[in-house]
Amino acid sequence: MSFSKNHSQTRMNKGFQGVNFGGLTLRLPLAPGVYLFKKDEKVLYVGKAAILKKRVSSYFSQKNPKIKNLLSQANKIEYIKTDSVLEALVLEANLIKKYWPIYNVKEKDNRSFVYIIIPHFKNTDFPYPIIVRGQQLKKYPTDNFYIFGPYQSYTTVKKMLALVRRIFPYCTFPQSGRPCFYYQINLCPGACINKINKKDYQDIIKNIILFLEGKKKGLIKKIQKDYPEKIRLLNQIQDSFLITKDNLRGDVFPKTLKIEGYDISHFAGEGAYGSMVVFKNNEPIKSEYRIFKIKKAKPKDDVGALEEVISRRLRHKEWPLPNLFLIDGGRGQVNGVYEVLKKARVFIPVVGLSKGKDKKDELIFKGTSKNMENLIIASKSLLQRVRDEAHRFALKFSHKQVLKIKHFN
């Protein structure tokens, strides 16, 4: 999508918010992606964003002379929406490599950019990704190495590879004759002790190459038949990168994010039960799951049932509080839960996730700042996972199962 200063107007799209650019109101999504400042067809600058609307709009309130100069030259802004910040990071690097924009180069000379290199299979049976600085690139000719970048932050690239390794484990000590540390924590497939053959190992590296090339569709098509769980992991890891990425400082999620999700389920002849699930940094913590038998709320009174569950949950001072309460429900449920928290002087944001008129999930906020709302919108898929897990956990129990579990008062 692109916007030019000489455009007379741009149609408003659902989920977009306006930013003024040369008298034109830009409609930018509250989603991750990459943006390009252009002068006609020449790319002046490429950047990535966790929330496109927020990042692009920030340029128009800055007094930095370099940014003012960029804005005075640019007459067009284009953006590419991505599914995650992790994908935006990869796409940003590929676009900088393609266009080598003058304002990206002004920020850094080539020596201070960061690259990922992977040796060609013709040179080694068990290659693996290596992070190098721009000044080292001369040592790695393109006929012998796959080269990805330039990236702008060593720390961010290191985090990215650590996350990718959780989906596609690789070995940094191949054929060493003894198990490496990463093998012991399931981040190495065993090339260090010859537990994996060359063909299977190189197939893992090919998946990493596809990801770093930004070919997500090709990667999913390649792995969906044999490794469907890796697609789930890929989406999960991308959410994690969004929540914890270092350039979101100034936003509101802490480094350790804990979400509690709640759902009410009704069982014929048994009454109602409330489920509580806990996620920490994208991972379900099943040891902290709880089931509450509804004792006071009237039948089919979901608001009253949720208020009861939250009240009883708050009595357990030994349970650490979350950073966010997620409710499977609409405005009534969210308001009810927030009032219970308010009376208990617990000031934690509440988010509701409910089906709208078009059957799509809608978010309802209470006790959140605008920055937090934007970040939650960008990480909606994580909240959907928490909501679905709360629903699954509540429905898991038949009459016999319910009798076996411990009810918390």
C-alpha positions as CSV (number, residue, x, y, z in Angstrom):
1,M,0.0,0.0,0.0
2,S,1.3,3.5,-0.8
3,F,0.4,7.1,-0.1
4,S,1.6,10.2,-2.0
5,K,1.6,13.9,-1.1
6,N,-0.2,14.6,-4.4
7,H,-3.1,12.2,-3.7
8,S,-6.3,14.0,-3.0
9,Q,-7.7,11.4,-0.5
10,T,-7.3,7.9,0.7
11,R,-10.3,5.7,1.6
12,M,-10.6,4.7,5.3
13,N,-10.2,1.0,6.0
14,K,-11.4,-0.9,9.1
15,G,-8.5,-1.3,11.6
16,F,-6.6,1.7,10.2
17,Q,-5.8,5.0,11.8
18,G,-5.0,8.3,10.3
19,V,-1.6,10.1,10.1
20,N,-1.2,13.5,8.3
21,F,1.4,13.5,5.5
22,G,1.7,16.7,3.4
23,G,-2.0,17.5,3.9
24,L,-3.0,13.9,3.3
25,T,-4.4,11.6,6.0
26,L,-2.7,8.3,5.8
27,R,-4.6,5.1,6.8
28,L,-2.1,2.9,8.5
29,P,-2.8,-0.5,10.1
30,L,-2.3,-1.3,13.8
31,A,-0.1,-4.2,12.8
32,P,3.5,-5.2,12.3
33,G,5.2,-4.4,9.0
34,V,7.8,-2.5,7.0
35,Y,7.5,1.0,5.7
36,L,9.4,2.8,2.9
37,F,9.8,6.6,2.5
38,K,10.2,7.3,-1.2
39,K,10.9,10.2,-3.6
40,D,8.9,9.2,-6.6
41,E,10.2,5.7,-7.2
42,K,13.5,6.1,-5.4
43,V,13.6,4.5,-1.9
44,L,15.0,6.9,0.7
45,Y,14.6,4.9,3.8
46,V,13.3,1.5,5.0
47,G,12.2,0.7,8.5
48,K,10.3,-2.0,10.4
49,A,7.6,-1.5,13.0
50,A,5.7,-3.5,15.6
51,I,2.8,-1.2,14.9
52,L,2.9,0.6,11.6
53,K,0.6,3.4,12.5
54,K,2.4,4.3,15.7
55,R,5.9,4.1,14.2
56,V,5.2,6.1,11.0
57,S,3.3,8.7,12.9
58,S,6.2,9.2,15.3
59,Y,8.3,10.7,12.4
60,F,5.9,13.7,12.1
61,S,6.5,14.8,15.7
62,Q,10.3,14.6,15.8
63,K,12.6,17.6,15.7
64,N,15.7,15.6,14.6
65,P,17.2,17.5,11.6
66,K,17.9,14.2,9.7
67,I,14.3,13.2,10.0
68,K,13.0,16.6,8.9
69,N,15.3,16.4,5.9
70,L,13.9,13.0,5.1
71,L,10.3,14.2,5.3
72,S,11.1,17.2,3.1
73,Q,12.4,15.0,0.4
74,A,9.9,12.1,0.6
75,N,6.7,12.4,-1.4
76,K,5.4,8.9,-1.0
77,I,5.1,6.4,1.8
78,E,4.6,2.7,1.2
79,Y,4.1,-0.1,3.7
80,I,4.0,-3.9,3.6
81,K,2.0,-5.5,6.4
82,T,3.5,-8.7,7.9
83,D,2.2,-11.3,10.3
84,S,4.8,-10.6,12.9
85,V,7.7,-8.3,13.9
86,L,10.0,-11.2,13.3
87,E,8.9,-11.3,9.6
88,A,9.2,-7.5,9.5
89,L,12.8,-7.8,10.6
90,V,13.6,-10.2,7.9
91,L,11.8,-8.2,5.2
92,E,13.5,-5.0,6.3
93,A,16.9,-6.5,5.9
94,N,16.0,-7.9,2.4
95,L,14.6,-4.5,1.3
96,I,17.7,-2.6,2.5
97,K,19.9,-5.1,0.6
98,K,17.7,-4.6,-2.5
99,Y,17.5,-0.8,-2.5
100,W,20.4,0.3,-0.3
101,P,18.5,3.5,0.7
102,I,20.5,6.6,1.3
103,Y,19.1,7.4,4.7
104,N,19.7,3.8,6.0
105,V,23.3,4.1,4.8
106,K,23.7,7.5,6.4
107,E,22.7,6.0,9.7
108,K,25.4,3.4,9.5
109,D,28.3,2.6,7.2
110,N,28.4,-0.9,5.8
111,R,31.0,-2.0,8.3
112,S,28.7,-1.5,11.2
113,F,25.7,-3.4,9.7
114,V,25.2,-7.0,10.8
115,Y,24.8,-10.1,8.6
116,I,24.0,-13.8,8.9
117,I,26.1,-16.1,6.8
118,I,25.6,-19.8,6.1
119,P,28.3,-21.9,4.2
120,H,27.1,-23.5,1.0
121,F,26.5,-27.3,1.2
122,K,29.3,-27.9,-1.3
123,N,31.8,-26.7,1.2
124,T,30.5,-28.5,4.4
125,D,28.1,-31.2,5.2
126,F,26.9,-29.6,8.4
127,P,26.7,-25.8,8.0
128,Y,25.1,-23.5,10.5
129,P,24.3,-19.7,10.7
130,I,27.0,-17.3,11.9
131,I,26.6,-13.6,12.8
132,V,29.2,-11.3,11.3
133,R,29.9,-7.6,11.0
134,G,30.0,-5.7,7.8
135,Q,33.8,-5.3,7.9
136,Q,34.1,-9.1,7.9
137,L,32.1,-9.7,4.8
138,K,35.1,-9.8,2.5
139,K,36.1,-13.1,4.1
140,Y,32.8,-14.7,2.9
141,P,32.4,-14.6,-0.9
142,T,28.9,-15.1,-2.2
143,D,29.9,-18.1,-4.3
144,N,30.7,-20.0,-1.0
145,F,28.3,-18.5,1.4
146,Y,24.6,-17.6,1.7
147,I,24.5,-14.0,3.0
148,F,21.5,-12.4,4.7
149,G,21.2,-8.8,5.8
150,P,22.1,-6.1,6.4
151,Y,20.5,-6.0,9.8
152,Q,20.8,-2.9,12.0
153,S,21.2,-4.5,15.5
154,Y,23.5,-7.3,16.6
155,T,21.4,-8.0,19.7
156,T,18.2,-8.3,17.7
157,V,19.8,-10.7,15.2
158,K,21.1,-12.8,18.0
159,K,17.7,-13.0,19.6
160,M,16.1,-13.8,16.2
161,L,18.5,-16.8,15.6
162,A,17.9,-18.0,19.2
163,L,14.2,-18.1,18.4
164,V,14.6,-19.7,15.0
165,R,16.8,-22.4,16.6
166,R,13.9,-23.4,18.8
167,I,11.9,-24.3,15.6
168,F,14.8,-25.6,13.5
169,P,17.6,-26.8,15.7
170,Y,21.1,-26.7,14.3
171,C,24.6,-27.7,15.5
172,T,27.5,-25.4,16.1
173,F,29.9,-28.2,16.9
174,P,29.3,-30.8,14.2
175,Q,31.1,-34.2,14.4
176,S,32.9,-33.2,17.6
177,G,32.5,-36.7,19.0
178,R,30.7,-35.7,22.1
179,P,27.3,-34.2,22.9
180,C,27.3,-30.4,22.9
181,F,25.5,-28.3,25.4
182,Y,22.8,-27.4,22.9
183,Y,22.1,-31.1,22.2
184,Q,21.3,-31.5,25.9
185,I,18.7,-28.7,25.8
186,N,17.2,-29.9,22.5
187,L,18.6,-27.0,20.3
188,C,20.9,-29.3,18.4
189,P,19.7,-32.3,16.3
190,G,22.8,-34.4,17.2
191,A,25.3,-33.6,14.4
192,C,27.9,-33.4,17.1
193,I,27.6,-37.1,17.8
194,N,26.5,-38.2,14.3
195,K,22.9,-38.8,15.4
196,I,21.6,-37.2,12.2
197,N,22.6,-37.8,8.6
198,K,23.8,-35.2,6.2
199,K,20.6,-35.1,4.1
200,D,18.2,-34.6,7.1
201,Y,20.5,-32.0,8.7
202,Q,20.8,-30.0,5.5
203,D,17.0,-30.1,5.1
204,I,16.8,-28.2,8.5
205,I,19.3,-25.6,7.2
206,K,17.3,-25.2,4.0
207,N,14.2,-24.3,6.1
208,I,16.3,-21.6,7.9
209,I,17.4,-20.3,4.6
210,L,13.8,-20.1,3.3
211,F,12.8,-18.2,6.5
212,L,15.7,-15.7,6.2
213,E,14.9,-15.1,2.5
214,G,11.4,-14.1,3.7
215,K,9.7,-17.0,1.8
216,K,7.2,-17.9,4.5
217,K,4.6,-19.4,2.2
218,G,7.2,-21.6,0.6
219,L,8.5,-22.7,4.0
220,I,5.0,-23.5,5.3
221,K,4.2,-25.5,2.1
222,K,7.5,-27.4,2.5
223,I,6.9,-28.4,6.2
224,Q,3.2,-28.6,6.7
225,K,2.8,-32.2,5.7
226,D,5.7,-33.7,7.7
227,Y,6.1,-31.1,10.5
228,P,2.7,-29.4,11.2
229,E,3.8,-28.8,14.8
230,K,6.6,-26.5,13.5
231,I,4.1,-24.2,11.8
232,R,2.4,-23.8,15.2
233,L,5.8,-23.2,16.8
234,L,6.6,-20.7,14.1
235,N,3.5,-18.6,14.8
236,Q,4.1,-19.0,18.6
237,I,7.7,-17.9,18.4
238,Q,6.8,-14.9,16.3
239,D,4.3,-13.7,18.9
240,S,7.1,-14.1,21.5
241,F,9.4,-12.0,19.4
242,L,6.7,-9.3,19.2
243,I,6.2,-9.2,23.0
244,T,9.9,-9.2,24.0
245,K,11.6,-7.3,21.2
246,D,14.1,-4.8,22.5
247,N,12.9,-1.8,20.4
248,L,9.5,-1.9,22.0
249,R,10.9,-0.1,25.1
250,G,8.5,2.7,25.9
251,D,5.6,0.3,25.3
252,V,4.0,-1.4,28.2
253,F,4.5,-5.2,28.3
254,P,7.2,-6.2,30.8
255,K,10.0,-8.6,29.9
256,T,8.3,-11.4,31.8
257,L,4.7,-11.4,30.5
258,K,2.1,-13.4,32.4
259,I,-1.5,-13.7,31.2
260,E,-4.4,-15.4,33.0
261,G,-7.3,-16.5,30.7
262,Y,-10.8,-17.2,32.0
263,D,-13.8,-19.0,30.5
264,I,-17.2,-20.1,31.9
265,S,-18.7,-23.5,30.7
266,H,-22.1,-24.9,31.6
267,F,-22.6,-28.6,32.1
268,A,-26.1,-30.1,31.9
269,G,-27.1,-31.3,35.3
270,E,-23.8,-30.2,36.9
271,G,-24.0,-26.5,37.0
272,A,-21.2,-24.2,35.7
273,Y,-17.5,-24.2,36.0
274,G,-14.9,-21.4,35.5
275,S,-11.5,-22.2,34.1
276,M,-8.3,-20.3,34.6
277,V,-5.2,-20.9,32.4
278,V,-1.8,-19.3,32.7
279,F,0.7,-18.3,30.0
280,K,4.1,-17.0,30.7
281,N,6.1,-15.6,27.8
282,N,3.9,-17.4,25.3
283,E,4.1,-20.8,27.1
284,P,1.2,-22.4,28.9
285,I,2.0,-23.2,32.5
286,K,-0.3,-26.1,33.1
287,S,0.7,-26.6,36.8
288,E,-1.0,-23.2,37.5
289,Y,-4.3,-24.1,35.7
290,R,-7.3,-24.1,38.0
291,I,-11.0,-25.0,37.8
292,F,-13.7,-23.3,39.9
293,K,-17.1,-24.7,40.5
294,I,-19.6,-21.9,40.4
295,K,-21.5,-21.7,43.7
296,K,-23.3,-18.4,44.0
297,A,-24.0,-17.0,40.5
298,K,-27.4,-17.8,38.9
299,P,-27.6,-20.3,36.0
300,K,-26.4,-18.9,32.7
301,D,-25.3,-15.7,34.4
302,D,-21.8,-15.5,32.8
303,V,-21.1,-12.1,34.2
304,G,-21.9,-13.1,37.7
305,A,-20.0,-16.4,37.3
306,L,-16.8,-14.5,36.1
307,E,-17.1,-12.0,39.0
308,E,-17.3,-15.0,41.4
309,V,-14.3,-16.7,39.9
310,I,-12.1,-13.6,39.9
311,S,-13.2,-12.8,43.5
312,R,-12.2,-16.3,44.6
313,R,-9.0,-16.2,42.6
314,L,-7.9,-13.0,44.4
315,R,-8.3,-14.7,47.8
316,H,-5.2,-16.8,46.9
317,K,-2.5,-14.4,47.9
318,E,0.1,-17.2,47.2
319,W,-0.7,-17.1,43.5
320,P,1.3,-14.3,41.8
321,L,-0.9,-11.8,39.9
322,P,-0.6,-11.6,36.1
323,N,0.2,-8.6,34.0
324,L,-3.1,-9.1,32.1
325,F,-6.5,-10.7,32.7
326,L,-8.0,-12.1,29.5
327,I,-11.8,-12.9,29.4
328,D,-13.7,-14.9,26.9
329,G,-16.6,-12.5,26.6
330,G,-17.8,-9.0,25.7
331,R,-18.3,-5.6,27.3
332,G,-20.5,-6.9,30.2
333,Q,-18.0,-9.5,31.3
334,V,-15.0,-7.2,31.0
335,N,-16.7,-4.5,33.0
336,G,-17.8,-6.9,35.7
337,V,-14.3,-8.4,36.1
338,Y,-12.8,-4.9,36.2
339,E,-15.1,-3.8,39.0
340,V,-14.2,-6.8,41.1
341,L,-10.5,-6.0,40.6
342,K,-11.1,-2.3,41.3
343,K,-12.9,-3.1,44.6
344,A,-9.9,-5.3,45.6
345,R,-7.6,-2.4,44.6
346,V,-5.9,-4.6,42.0
347,F,-5.2,-2.4,39.0
348,I,-4.4,-4.8,36.3
349,P,-5.8,-4.4,32.7
350,V,-8.6,-6.6,31.5
351,V,-9.1,-7.6,27.9
352,G,-12.2,-9.3,26.5
353,L,-12.1,-11.4,23.3
354,S,-15.5,-12.0,21.7
355,K,-17.1,-12.8,18.4
356,G,-18.4,-9.8,16.5
357,K,-21.2,-9.4,14.0
358,D,-19.0,-10.6,11.2
359,K,-17.9,-13.6,13.3
360,K,-14.4,-12.2,13.7
361,D,-12.8,-11.8,17.1
362,E,-13.2,-8.4,18.6
363,L,-11.1,-6.9,21.5
364,I,-12.6,-5.1,24.4
365,F,-10.3,-3.1,26.7
366,K,-10.6,-1.9,30.3
367,G,-7.8,-0.3,32.3
368,T,-5.4,-0.1,29.3
369,S,-3.4,2.8,27.9
370,K,-3.5,3.6,24.2
371,N,0.0,2.2,23.8
372,M,-1.0,-1.0,25.4
373,E,-4.1,-1.4,23.3
374,N,-2.0,-0.9,20.1
375,L,0.5,-3.6,21.3
376,I,-2.3,-6.0,22.2
377,I,-3.9,-5.6,18.8
378,A,-0.6,-6.4,17.2
379,S,-0.3,-9.6,19.3
380,K,-3.9,-10.7,19.0
381,S,-3.0,-14.2,17.9
382,L,-1.4,-14.8,21.3
383,L,-4.5,-13.8,23.1
384,Q,-6.6,-16.1,20.8
385,R,-4.4,-19.0,21.9
386,V,-4.9,-18.2,25.5
387,R,-8.7,-17.8,25.0
388,D,-8.9,-21.1,23.1
389,E,-6.9,-22.9,25.8
390,A,-9.2,-21.6,28.5
391,H,-12.2,-22.9,26.6
392,R,-10.5,-26.2,25.9
393,F,-9.6,-26.7,29.6
394,A,-13.1,-25.9,30.8
395,L,-14.7,-28.3,28.3
396,K,-12.3,-31.0,29.2
397,F,-14.2,-32.1,32.2
398,S,-17.0,-34.5,32.2
399,H,-19.0,-35.2,35.3
400,K,-16.6,-37.9,36.5
401,Q,-13.5,-35.7,35.8
402,V,-15.0,-32.8,37.6
403,L,-15.5,-34.9,40.7
404,K,-11.8,-35.9,40.7
405,I,-10.3,-32.5,40.6
406,K,-9.5,-30.2,43.4
407,H,-11.9,-27.2,43.8
408,F,-10.4,-24.0,45.0
409,N,-12.5,-22.0,47.4
